[in-house]
Amino acid sequence: MGFGDLKAASGLQMLNDYLADRSYIEGYVPSQADIAVYEALDGPPTPSFCHALRWYNHIRSYETTKSSLPGVKQPLSKYGPQNVADTTSTKAEADDDDDDIDLFGSDDEEESAEAQRVREERLAQYEAKKSKKPTLIAKSSILLDVKPWDDETDMKKMEECVRTITMDGLVWGSSKLVPVGYGIKKLQIQCVVEDDKVGTDMLEEAITAFEDYVQSVDVAAFNKV
């Protein structure tokens, strides 16, 4: 590597060509590499070396603060394009080398990591916010018709038996006796249940277990609350 003699036209031409598509000798910010090359020059390049002159004028603005620039100053030969021996490879090999150089790889990885961090923070905030919201519990209002065996069935006792049924998610409500004919009345009783915990089959099975009083159970009405 190296620019050769930067006090000669050949060295300046090499520097000019090198800076044709670069802002700095190394990387994307001014560094000690720029200072090392800058100090090797006798003065500003002539306007015919436009890229070198543009770079020279820019680095000259850092002359008073050059010690604060990043990097470690190395020998001049460490900077610049590859020498002729290193550049005799075929164009295909050069293309392959170009493909292997990922000038923005690190930046992409940093951006990707930053984007992932922001996404995780937002998800955590969303989960925390959602956990504070009260969970909507699905409930239903059920009206049951509980029928006795005959007109001699103790309806008061039958209702007491029905109300002894306790389940998680079951709340008994109002009730009344409804005539069905021939002196027989049925017990019509309201209840509210949590759908995930109590089903109509469970209620019917529990009520008909009082077989001394209950002949059958029917669902007279079923509404979502």
C-alpha positions in Angstrom: 0.0 0.0 0.0 1.0 3.7 -0.2 0.8 6.7 -2.4 4.5 6.8 -3.2 6.2 10.2 -3.2 3.5 12.8 -2.4 5.9 15.6 -3.4 5.9 14.3 -7.0 3.1 14.5 -9.6 2.8 10.7 -9.7 2.1 10.6 -5.9 -0.4 13.4 -6.1 -2.2 11.7 -9.0 -2.4 8.5 -7.0 -3.8 10.4 -4.0 -6.3 12.3 -6.3 -7.5 9.0 -7.9 -7.8 7.5 -4.4 -10.0 10.3 -3.1 -12.2 10.4 -6.2 -14.9 8.4 -4.4 -13.8 8.9 -0.8 -14.1 11.7 1.7 -11.3 10.5 3.9 -8.2 8.3 3.8 -9.9 5.8 6.1 -13.5 5.3 7.1 -16.2 8.0 7.1 -14.8 10.5 9.6 -11.5 12.5 9.7 -8.8 10.6 11.6 -5.1 10.4 12.2 -4.8 8.7 8.9 -5.8 11.9 7.2 -3.3 13.9 9.3 -0.4 11.5 8.4 -1.1 12.0 4.7 -1.8 15.7 5.0 1.5 16.4 6.8 3.4 14.5 4.0 2.3 17.1 1.5 4.4 20.2 0.7 1.2 22.2 0.4 -2.2 22.3 -1.3 -2.4 20.3 -4.5 -2.9 22.2 -7.7 -6.5 22.5 -9.0 -5.7 19.8 -11.6 -5.8 17.4 -8.7 -9.3 18.5 -7.7 -10.2 15.6 -5.4 -7.0 15.8 -3.5 -7.4 19.6 -3.2 -10.9 19.3 -1.9 -9.7 16.8 0.7 -6.7 18.9 1.6 -8.8 22.0 2.3 -11.2 20.0 4.4 -8.4 18.4 6.5 -6.7 21.8 6.9 -9.7 23.0 8.9 -8.8 20.4 11.5 -5.1 21.5 11.8 -5.5 23.2 15.1 -7.4 20.2 16.6 -5.6 17.4 14.8 -4.5 15.7 18.1 -8.1 15.2 19.0 -9.0 13.2 15.9 -9.5 9.4 16.4 -7.0 6.7 15.4 -3.3 6.2 15.8 -1.0 7.7 13.2 1.0 5.1 11.3 3.8 5.3 8.7 2.7 6.9 5.4 3.2 3.6 3.6 0.4 2.1 5.5 -2.2 4.3 3.8 -3.5 4.5 0.3 -4.3 2.1 -2.5 -2.9 -1.4 -2.9 0.4 -1.6 -4.7 0.7 -2.9 -8.3 1.5 -6.4 -7.3 -1.6 -6.6 -5.2 -3.9 -5.4 -8.0 -2.9 -7.8 -10.8 -5.7 -10.2 -10.0 -8.4 -10.8 -12.5 -11.5 -8.6 -12.8 -13.6 -11.5 -11.6 -11.5 -11.8 -8.4 -11.8 -8.1 -7.9 -15.6 -8.3 -8.3 -15.6 -11.1 -5.7 -13.6 -9.0 -3.3 -16.0 -6.1 -3.8 -18.9 -8.5 -3.0 -17.1 -9.5 0.2 -16.8 -6.0 1.4 -19.8 -4.9 3.4 -19.2 -1.2 4.0 -22.5 -0.9 5.9 -22.7 -4.2 7.6 -21.9 -3.0 11.1 -24.3 -0.1 10.7 -27.1 -2.4 9.6 -26.4 -4.7 12.6 -26.5 -1.8 14.9 -29.7 -0.5 13.4 -31.2 -4.0 13.5 -30.3 -4.4 17.2 -31.7 -0.9 18.0 -34.9 -1.7 16.1 -35.2 -4.9 18.0 -34.6 -3.2 21.3 -37.3 -0.6 20.5 -39.8 -3.3 19.4 -39.2 -5.3 22.6 -39.7 -2.2 24.7 -43.0 -1.4 23.0 -44.2 -5.0 23.3 -43.4 -4.9 27.0 -45.3 -1.7 27.4 -48.2 -3.1 25.6 -48.3 -6.3 27.6 -48.0 -4.2 30.9 -50.9 -2.0 29.7 -53.0 -4.9 28.7 -52.5 -6.7 32.0 -53.9 -3.7 33.8 -57.2 -3.8 31.9 -60.0 -5.8 33.6 -60.7 -9.1 31.8 -64.2 -9.2 30.3 -66.0 -12.2 31.7 -68.6 -13.8 29.5 -71.9 -14.3 31.4 -75.4 -15.6 30.7 -78.8 -15.1 32.3 -80.7 -18.4 32.4 -84.4 -18.9 33.3 -85.1 -22.5 34.4 -88.4 -24.3 34.6 -88.2 -26.9 37.4 -91.2 -29.2 37.3 -92.4 -31.3 40.3 -93.9 -34.8 40.2 -97.4 -33.8 41.2 -99.5 -31.3 43.1 -98.5 -32.8 46.4 -94.8 -31.9 46.0 -93.6 -29.4 48.6 -92.6 -26.6 46.2 -91.0 -24.5 49.0 -88.8 -27.4 49.9 -88.0 -28.0 46.3 -86.8 -24.4 45.9 -84.7 -24.6 49.0 -83.0 -27.7 47.5 -82.4 -25.9 44.2 -80.8 -22.9 46.0 -78.4 -25.1 47.9 -76.6 -25.8 44.7 -73.4 -23.8 44.7 -70.9 -23.5 41.9 -68.1 -21.2 41.1 -69.6 -18.7 38.7 -73.2 -19.3 39.7 -75.6 -16.8 41.3 -79.2 -17.5 41.9 -81.8 -14.8 41.3 -85.5 -14.3 41.7 -88.1 -17.1 41.4 -91.8 -17.6 41.2 -94.4 -20.5 41.0 -96.2 -20.7 37.7 -99.4 -22.8 37.3 -99.2 -25.5 34.7 -102.7 -27.1 35.2 -104.6 -29.5 37.4 -103.4 -27.7 40.5 -99.7 -28.4 39.6 -97.2 -25.5 39.6 -93.7 -25.3 38.4 -90.8 -23.4 39.9 -89.4 -20.8 37.5 -86.1 -19.6 38.8 -83.5 -17.1 37.4 -79.7 -17.4 37.6 -76.6 -15.8 36.2 -73.6 -17.9 35.3 -70.1 -17.4 34.0 -70.0 -19.2 30.7 -66.6 -20.7 31.1 -67.4 -22.2 34.5 -71.1 -23.2 34.4 -73.2 -24.8 31.7 -76.9 -25.7 31.4 -76.1 -29.4 31.5 -74.4 -29.0 34.8 -77.3 -27.1 36.3 -79.9 -29.7 35.0 -77.9 -32.6 36.3 -77.5 -30.9 39.8 -81.2 -30.0 40.1 -82.6 -33.3 38.9 -80.4 -35.0 41.6 -83.2 -34.0 44.0 -85.3 -36.7 42.6 -87.8 -36.7 45.5 -89.0 -33.3 44.4 -87.9 -32.7 40.8 -89.4 -34.5 37.7 -87.5 -32.5 35.0 -85.8 -29.2 34.2 -86.2 -27.1 31.1 -84.4 -24.0 30.0 -87.1 -21.4 29.5 -84.8 -18.5 28.4 -81.1 -18.0 27.8 -79.6 -14.6 27.2 -76.0 -13.3 27.1 -75.3 -10.6 29.8 
